[in-house]
Amino acid sequence: MTQTYLTQDSSESIYGYKNRTRQLQIVRITNIPNWYYERVVFPSQYLLFHAPTGAKLEIHDGKPITAVVKDTIDCASLKICTLSR
């Protein structure tokens, strides 16, 4: 399992996303400079993750030939709680 560590000056929150489809999905966060997140989410799986403020979650179709971005979700709408130091 890959772990991501918070930096001292980071402003991060915990987010949750559920794959409500019957297909494998790949989720990515690529809009934050010097920060990258990618995971495979199985059908009906609930994913908890932390990310910097302003992150956007890209939802990709899990089909290897297409891997098309199906949706982009502002992580603020998936927020569960804010991490504090």
MOVENMO-V77337 format. One line per field, one symbol per residue. phi: phi as a letter, one per 20 degrees, with the letter a starting at -180 (. if undefined). psi: psi as a letter, one per 30 degrees, with the letter a starting at -180 (. if undefined). burial: b if it has 24 or more other ideal C-beta (glycine too) atoms within 12 Angstrom, else e. A space follows every 50 residues. Layout:
phi->???
psi->???
burial->???
This chain:
phi->.edddeegefdccecccdeeeddfcddbccedgmbbcbbecfgmfdddbd bfgnfceeddfffffelefeacdffgfdfdbdecd
psi->kkkkkklegljllklkkkjglglklkkkjfgkkgkkkklkjlkgkkkklk llkfkkjkjkkgkeeehkjelkkkfefgkelkkl.
burial->eeeeeeeeeeebbebebebeeeeebbbbbeeeeeeebebebeeeeebebb bbeebbbbbbebeeeeeeeeeebebeebbeeeeee
